Amino acid sequence: MSVADTTIVTARIDAALKAKLEALSRATKRSKSYLAAEAIAAYVELNEWQISEIETGIAELGRGEVLSDEEVDELYKRLSRRG
């Protein structure tokens, strides 16, 4: 990613978190900006995935793709035997 591909974002964080970020920055020899961008990217990716899965589940419900209580119990038993 080049500087031309980036934009500035301002965020307020508490002093304790800022101190932890600064310590992590020193320990990893990475800038605070780099670490913050990585953290935001990971957060966004996780939440995009979660929302997508929720939307998929809602669509499946809308199409009537549901399991009975008995099917859920059997699936749970089958999956718990794998471990």
C-alpha positions in Angstrom: 0.0 0.0 0.0 1.5 3.3 -1.0 1.0 6.6 0.8 -1.2 7.7 -2.1 -3.6 4.8 -1.3 -4.0 5.9 2.4 -6.1 8.5 4.2 -6.0 10.0 7.7 -8.4 8.9 10.4 -8.6 10.5 13.8 -9.8 8.6 16.8 -10.0 9.3 20.5 -8.7 6.6 22.8 -8.1 6.6 26.5 -4.7 7.4 28.0 -4.1 3.8 29.2 -4.7 2.4 25.7 -2.5 5.0 24.2 0.3 4.0 26.6 -0.1 0.3 25.7 -0.1 1.2 22.0 3.1 3.2 22.5 4.8 0.3 24.4 3.7 -2.1 21.6 5.1 0.3 19.0 8.5 0.4 20.7 8.6 -3.4 21.3 7.7 -4.3 17.7 9.6 -1.4 16.1 6.4 -0.5 14.2 4.7 2.9 14.1 1.6 3.6 16.2 -0.1 4.4 12.9 0.8 1.0 11.4 -0.4 -0.9 14.5 -3.7 1.1 14.6 -4.3 0.5 10.8 -3.6 -3.2 11.3 -6.0 -3.4 14.3 -8.7 -1.5 12.4 -8.3 -3.8 9.4 -8.6 -6.9 11.5 -11.7 -5.5 13.3 -13.4 -4.6 10.1 -12.7 -7.9 8.5 -14.0 -9.9 11.5 -17.2 -7.8 11.6 -17.8 -8.0 7.9 -17.6 -11.8 8.2 -19.9 -11.9 11.1 -22.5 -9.7 9.5 -22.3 -11.7 6.3 -22.9 -14.9 8.3 -25.9 -13.4 10.1 -27.3 -12.2 6.8 -26.8 -15.7 5.3 -28.6 -17.2 8.3 -31.5 -14.8 8.0 -31.8 -15.6 4.3 -31.8 -19.4 5.1 -34.6 -18.9 7.6 -36.6 -16.9 5.1 -36.3 -19.8 2.6 -37.4 -22.2 5.4 -34.0 -23.9 5.6 -34.3 -24.8 9.3 -33.5 -27.9 11.4 -35.9 -29.5 13.8 -35.0 -29.9 17.4 -34.2 -33.6 16.8 -32.0 -32.7 13.9 -30.1 -30.2 16.0 -29.6 -32.7 18.8 -28.3 -35.3 16.4 -25.9 -32.9 14.7 -24.6 -31.8 18.1 -24.0 -35.4 19.2 -22.3 -36.1 15.9 -20.0 -33.1 16.1 -19.2 -33.5 19.8 -18.0 -37.1 19.2 -15.3 -35.8 16.8 -13.3 -34.1 19.5 
